[in-house]
């Protein structure tokens, strides 16, 4: 099967599950939180990925005051930032980040700056100069705000950007922003992204002579 080739002017990258494997710590923290609140941990884990913590809590405890969700989210972020055990790069992420170092790209993550810095550092990945973190948006994924802000900061139209995402909320956000989406990892496989890869070893980046970015994606 020949590679899928997608062309863009800029790339917008999710972090957890896309560049960094952090499922172990995410699941440790959220299992603990779910048990403390009398919830089924397995059911909770089905909705945590891709969203900011307060948004996950709103889904799981819809009748709870939002102020309590924000307070719990601050505690959760501190716990996750302090726990980087098992945080490693997604397969192919170091080479992928090296390949796009001089090309227009931004990190768009539901993590705050401290958590993003901790996890990218633990995975030994370079932090993009342009990044949109939790502090910079008023709405969590699946709202498209973060991706739209990332495109604007890079100076490109949404249609000229490609999103890399792993979660249902993130892929929905990319679509809502009017962008094409490359799904990464097992969670993305069933969500019908424009292209899907198991990890970033399946993506070859080519800087075209006209300034565009060509992605050669081996979906096999």
Number of C-alpha atoms within 10 A of each C-alpha: 6 9 14 15 14 16 17 19 24 26 23 28 24 27 24 25 23 25 29 23 19 23 16 13 19 20 17 13 16 20 18 12 17 18 12 10 11 8 15 12 18 12 12 20 16 10 17 21 23 26 23 21 23 21 22 22 23 16 13 18 14 11 8 12 10 15 10 13 18 16 11 15 18 14 13 18 18 12 15 21 19 14 19 20 12 13 22 20 24 22 18 15 21 17 16 17 19 13 14 17 13 9 18 22 25 24 24 29 27 27 24 17 16 14 22 23 16 17 28 21 17 16 21 15 19 13 15 17 10 16 22 27 20 21 11 14 16 9 16 22 27 22 20 22 20 29 32 24 19 25 28 12 14 19 12 16 14 22 14 16 28 27 30 28 32 32 28 22 19 30 28 19 25 29 19 17 22 18 24 23 25 26 28 25 19 15 15 23 17 10 15 12 23 15 19 27 21 21 20 23 16 19 23 17 20 15 16 11 7 7 12 16 22 16 20 17 21 19 15 11
